[in-house]
Structures are given as C-alpha cells and as structure tokens.
Amino acid sequence: MQYQLVTDTQTLAAFCQRASTKAFIAVDTEFVRTRTLYPQLGLIQLFDGEQLLLVDPLADIQLAPLAELLTNPAVIKVLHSCSEDLETFQTALGVMPAPLFDTQLALSFLDRGNSVGYARMVEEMLSISVDKGESRTDWLARPLSDKQLDYAAKDVLYLYQVYPKLAADVDAAGKTAWLFDEVTLMQAKKRASLPSEYAYLTFKNCWKLRPKNLATLRALAKWRQELARNKNIALNFIVRESNLYEVAWRLPAKRADLFTLHGMTPQEIRRYGESMLGIVADIQQLPPELYPPRVEQLTDFTAYKAMAKSIRQVCEEVATAHGLPVELFASRKQIHQVLKWQWFELDETRLSGLQPDLLMGWRKSLLNDALAHLFDDRIKPV
C-alpha cells in the first residue's frame, strides 16, 4: 500500500485538481475530542483510486483547495459513519462534504444492519480483517507513527473498494435519492444549534424543578454553554451536568455551600464557584413573571401512549412496504419528536430551527398525509 503524507499546499492543490475529474473519492478524518467542545482535526485521508494522500492539517498548509473539492457537486464523497466527520470539517474548513455517500447509512437502507462498524463492513464485503488498534491514539501528536499512518491509509483504501458495490445495491433497491436526502438532513442538524438560553431543556430531570430553581438552571446552563463555545471546552469539563443541576436544586448562597453539594469537585469550585454563586444570587432578584414555563413531558398528555402507538403502526406499515428497517425510518426518538412538535410550548426541534424528521424529506414523501390525518389534519406549521 502506497500513500503520501502531505504537508504543503502545492501537493494538496494538485491532488484536488486531479480528483475533481473523478466520479467519487474516499474521505476520512482522524481527530481528538477529549476535553474540547469541538473536534480537533489531526489528519485527513483522501483516495481517488490512483493516489492516496494523508494530509497533515497541523502543518503549514492551506486547506482551501480541499474545501473546494469537498463541495464540488460533480464528485461524490464517500465516508463511513460521517456524523463526526461532518462536524470536524465544519469546524476546521467551514464546509461539509457534498454530495456525500455514507456507507454505514447505505447498509442500513439495505437492511444489512444498523450502525455497522467499518471493520465489520470491510470484513463482510471484502473478506479483509481491519486492525482498529490505532483508532484511539493521539492524532495531534507529531510525528505520527508508521502504524498510525498505515491504519489511517487503510480506512480510505478499503472504503474506495466498498463503494461501487454498495452504490449499485442501493440504486438497484431504488433508495439512492433517499440516502442522499438523509445525509442532507444530517448536515442540517449539524449546522443547527439550540440557542444557549434553552440549553436547560436538555438536562435530565429538569421537569422536576420548581419555577425559581428552573430559572436558575436556565441561567446556569446558558452560562456554561456560552463559556464552552467561547473557550472550546467540553461542557462536562466546565461543570458536570449533574453538578450544575444540583446547584439549581439547592441554590447555594456561599462558597462553603458548594462543598456540601453531592458530586461537586474542588476543581469545579475553584474555577467556576464564584460564577455559579453569582448566577444563583442574580436569579434571587428575578421577578417570578420572568421565570421559564414548566418543562413538559410527553407523559403529561393523556393521548400520548395511544398516539405514539398509532404513529408507530403507520410507520411500520410504510417501512415494511418499502423494504426499510423500522428503526431507520421511524425510531422512538423520531416519533417523540413529532409529538413534542405538536404539543409542547417549548420544543427543542423548533427552537433549533429544524422540523421533525417524519415531517420532511423522504420520510414525509413516503408517509404522504398519514400523520396529518392522525392529528386531524392539524400539523403545526414551521
């Protein structure tokens, strides 16, 4: 196996120019995301069937030629389990690959397994055993070892070989348009974000809090979210979610009170104790009419179980009729997404600028008006 480690813009640009004439290329990334909110790009793998490049983004190199290739509409980018790669490219290059064929997603559409790993796919399709031992190594360390580089190169080498067969199978099943539509939906979700003032809605058990405590959690979650984004720190490396919830629940008034909270670490108190206490104090002065509304649960609604069952039944019938796994077409989470969209005052999907999966794209086209009929033709608008 031959590959080239690229650290200069000229070599990358020449490859991208040649690759722009290809029908498809295989793409992968290696990144580190241990203490940061956003992934830190460590390596980019590219294979166009002739030349295999390992691009070092930490070198003195301009990645603009790659961004242009990744968004070239004439070249299909082939990735496996692309979710984190999308976020990595968006963070590092400001673009997401498109059009994009996700081989893991293709296997799901063909009902050959849900979330099939790369090694299993290669084993089943190419009868080649892949060693994943280097997957969790430090991709930001330099120099990268030969073992790391070999491992990274094989990711796109085999991916390139798998694509033609998978693409043909998906096309024969009449599911190609659905697959690309699903990737477009994934990209939209990656670009969207819940406004920081609503970050508290993602906290487990937030529905249990009284109004003043909920207002405190709203302020604490907003503070943590904005700090994480500004400093690129993973949320739980600021203050763990359970500990932030405890602050909102107990409303500590002084530093000593923080040490009595279950789970709160000395490091969290040392770094962020004063900020948390300041937020708690501020909310004490907040007029009750400015408290957030009670957080709703689906179980609050008497029609929940019956409606969820009806939606599930309709989706199962449609999925079966089109040879789709039910969990791909309509997971429990996606069914709940529709119900929250219809019933909740504060719905995370709407607040993020999105729509429920079942009410858009290829799923909507297959369901036709079936869901609308379940809601007496009163589906909420965007």
Sequence and secondary structure as in RCSB ss.txt:
>XXXX:A:sequence
MQYQLVTDTQTLAAFCQRASTKAFIAVDTEFVRTRTLYPQLGLIQLFDGEQLLLVDPLADIQLAPLAELLTNPAV
IKVLHSCSEDLETFQTALGVMPAPLFDTQLALSFLDRGNSVGYARMVEEMLSISVDKGESRTDWLARPLSDKQLD
YAAKDVLYLYQVYPKLAADVDAAGKTAWLFDEVTLMQAKKRASLPSEYAYLTFKNCWKLRPKNLATLRALAKWRQ
ELARNKNIALNFIVRESNLYEVAWRLPAKRADLFTLHGMTPQEIRRYGESMLGIVADIQQLPPELYPPRVEQLTD
FTAYKAMAKSIRQVCEEVATAHGLPVELFASRKQIHQVLKWQWFELDETRLSGLQPDLLMGWRKSLLNDALAHLF
DDRIKPV
>XXXX:A:secstr
   EEE SHHHHHHHHHHHTTSSEEEEEEEEE SS SS EEEEEEEE SS EEEE TTSS   HHHHHHHT TTS
EEEESS HHHHHHHHHHHS   SSEEEHHHHHHHTTS SS  HHHHHHHHH      TTTTS TTSSS  HHHHH
HHHHHHHHHHHHHHHHHHHHHHTT HHHHHHHHHHHHHHHH    GGGGGGGSTTGGGS HHHHHHHHHHHHHHH
HHHHHHT  GGGTS HHHHHHHHHH   SHHHHTTSTT  HHHHHHHHHHHHHHHHHHHTS GGGS      GGG
STTHHHHHHHHHHHHHHHHHHTT  HHHHS HHHHHHHHHHHH SS HHHHTT   GGGSHHHHHHHTTHHHHHT
TT     
